[in-house]
């Protein structure tokens, strides 16, 4: 048996706890049943109980499966063991939440019994797997989030992780609830009750389950990769790149075949996916100066294997997003008529108040570089304090506050400074971010030199 | 056993290990000493592949520990300064878990648990919860957990911190036994007197650089001059003059009953000199090389480093 799973079972399943869960939950359900005589209400409460236990408590436990080890000083002992990354990953994911699942499955069993009791067993075939896979997905994301924080050298305090994890979950649900229907409904790719994906019509529930399963696989892959990294197994960026391509392909599925789905629109949608992934990659990993120093060292020496292990994930993401931006820019020159069929999306590339596609593509690439520079500049400080949070605030101010103020003041000439591609003057659209990139690069170079001077010279390596 | 080659480890704005190279012989106990912030803990963590250095490599026999960390961990043990045990598990469960985590085969697992507990003197506590143990017993449990898979090498960071003198004494005995069983140990500590009890080698680090690595016990066949101390039962004015006539003797200093001098030539010369003194009728009560303490050596070394 997986030692990590076994240890968690030892810790969580005392005889008292094994007896307590069914007694307490059984008493609650019995009380509701006797007071209301309604199986439907019992089923509903049991279902809510499952969601609360499996999603809220479960994600908390998944995070604490790691946070508790670090707090107790046992994590180094585990890292020194012979447990392989994959065994450690699933041992923590399933083991850390074992008692949660024990309680959650009691709720789910009650819910299923109630549904059968009121003659709706058929609904269980969809709802049960959806709820179980959804909870597993949330827990896997929570654990990967905790591992990501550890990889960034953060102290894993329960409170901060809980707060950030909750924000992450709300964000995920927000994206799932808002982003997906907005695509499907806005472009008429499918109604809410039926979703067409790569020409295949799915029921909304069926498609959600399929999506959950696919994303669960990726979340587990993420947990494995992050765990392997923390166990000092060299990691290369292929998994991240594969995930990026998967996401691009996933969203391509919502485009209907036919003349409306021209190449430029396909690439534009890919760019819409690749750009946020670039920013996610920038913030997901540690950006301390030591990593970059050794990366350049190995690149100079030609020890590519070592360099690849240190390569930040934003590098392939940047290459992907920048490449897509260029392709979109080139394609929009020849597909203007086709693109007008989808006014809402491509207008920003060819519309009256927006510059040409090539200038916008260059501006987008320069803005991505400027933003990266800001993040690195803050991370390369002598004693950086919450540099990523500070960078997010600066970016919000630059894009949102300054951009909004300039637009509100009617100073359209200044807009290219804050919004990629804004304005009709192609030269200004490119020059505005270029100046900012140069300024950030200059500051970054100075900080790099100051930090490098602080390190003593060495002869070897 | 362990070969460290050009290890470099940086923290932002600070180089913690600067081109560190050394070799550790098998079945030795090396005392890793140095002032606070010298890089002791960073070095130990790099040696066991918990932290990856920017450059250099660590070879454990034929294994590059940073290329194959899981393979290296099968042969290594590490007790960090801030160690933890699972308070809600019994001692037997803690050890059983670690045996499984280290891939100890099922048929040998029970024996491994019993042996580790026996070695560390906690066999009578197997049913106790780890959280109920005293600090000293927790330390023993943590060491038992670390070595349950019979590693070739054990690295311990400040293992005696917070222990009372009796617990320290018994810990020293444990280390000597582990060495006698064939294990190689590297022990980092600030308590030099404790290290002196069991260490065979001294590895001194300062500002991220190795400043000394040497055996603590001088080879008995050495010909180099050693500091000697002689104590007389009663004062005898002849001692100074007599020692001055003997070949190999130098730096004679007489203080009534106590005489210090240097003697070159090894143990045979020491034997001949003692015989001569006795034959001359001098009331010799003590005659031995002066053992400089680890603390003396360490302080002298650090003073020399600071001066240079």
Interface residues (C-beta under 8 A of the other chain):
Chain A: X1 X3 X4 X6 X7 X10 X11 X69 X72 X73 X74 X76 X77 X78 X79 X80 X81 X82 X83 X84 X231 X232 X233 X288 X289 X290 X293 X294 X297 X380 X382 X383 X384 X451 X454 X455 X456 X458 X459 X460 X461
Chain B: X6 X8 X10 X11 X12 X13 X14 X15 X18 X19 X48 X49 X50 X52 X54 X55 X56 X66 X69 X70 X73 X74 X76 X77 X78 X80 X82 X83 X84 X85 X86 X87 X88 X89 X93 X97 X98 X100 X101 X102 X103 X145 X146 X149 X208
